[in-house]
C-alpha cells in the first residue's frame, strides 16, 4: 500500500492506493496545516482501508504544510502531485483548474500527461476557497449549501469588488437591502469563477478541462465557470483529494525505482 497526504491551508487529505494504483481509501478533514487534521486524515484512511501503518510501504506528503508531517518518507510539491492525480482521474486531461483554500492554479498538461505550464494566484484570497468561506460565514450558511442556494437563484447580484474584504462589505449591504440570498450567492460564485477563468485564459484552455481542489465540490462555481468559458468543466469524486492521490502514485513510483 502507498499513502499520499496533502496538507493544505483549509483541509488535510489522505489517499491510500494499492500495488495496482487503485484507490482503497480517501479522506478529507476540514482542518489544515498546524492542526491535528493531517494525522486524523491519515488515521481515518488507514481505518477505511482496514490496514495498519506497517502495511504502508511509502508515504509522500505534499501541500503547504508538507514539511510538518513527520511520518513522510518524502515530500513533493503540490504542482507535481496535482498534475499526477489529475492525469489518473482523467487520462486525456489537458487543462486543470485547481482551487483550494488559499490559492488557485491553472495547469497545462501535454498529450503525454506531463505538466508543461502553470499560472498561480497565491497572493490574494479572491477566487479561492477562503473567499467562499468568508462569504458563507457572512450569509450564515454552511459552505456545502452554497451550490443548492445558487441553483434556486432567479438573478445574479454582481459583486464589483475583487478584494475579499470589500466584497464582504458589498454582500452585507445587499443583505441590508433584503436582496434574496440565492441571488447574492450566484453573484459570489460568478465573482470566484471570473478569477478562475482569467487564470485559465492565461495558461491557455485546451479541452478536456478538469477541476480539482475543494472548491470543485461547489457545483455553483463549476456551473458559473462553465457558463463563462463555454467549455465543459469536469469534476470527480477525487477532485479534492487529487493532490493526495498524486502523492500516493508518486510514492508507488519511488519504491518501484528503488
Ligand atoms: P487546501 O488544499 O488549500 O486546504 P482544499 O483544496 O482542500 O484546500 O479546498 C478547501 C476549500 O474547498 C474550502 O475552503 C471550501 O471553500 C471548499 N470546499 C470543501 N468542501 C466543500 C463542499 N462540500 N462544498 C463546497 N465547498 C467546499
Boltz pocket constraint, residues with backbone or C-beta under 6 A from the ligand:
constraints:
  - pocket:
      binder: B
      contacts: [[A, 6], [A, 7], [A, 8], [A, 9], [A, 10], [A, 11], [A, 12], [A, 32], [A, 63], [A, 99], [A, 100], [A, 101], [A, 102], [A, 103], [A, 128], [A, 129], [A, 130], [A, 132], [A, 133], [A, 143], [A, 144], [A, 145], [A, 212], [A, 213], [A, 214], [A, 215], [A, 216], [A, 217], [A, 218], [A, 240]]
      max_distance: 6.0
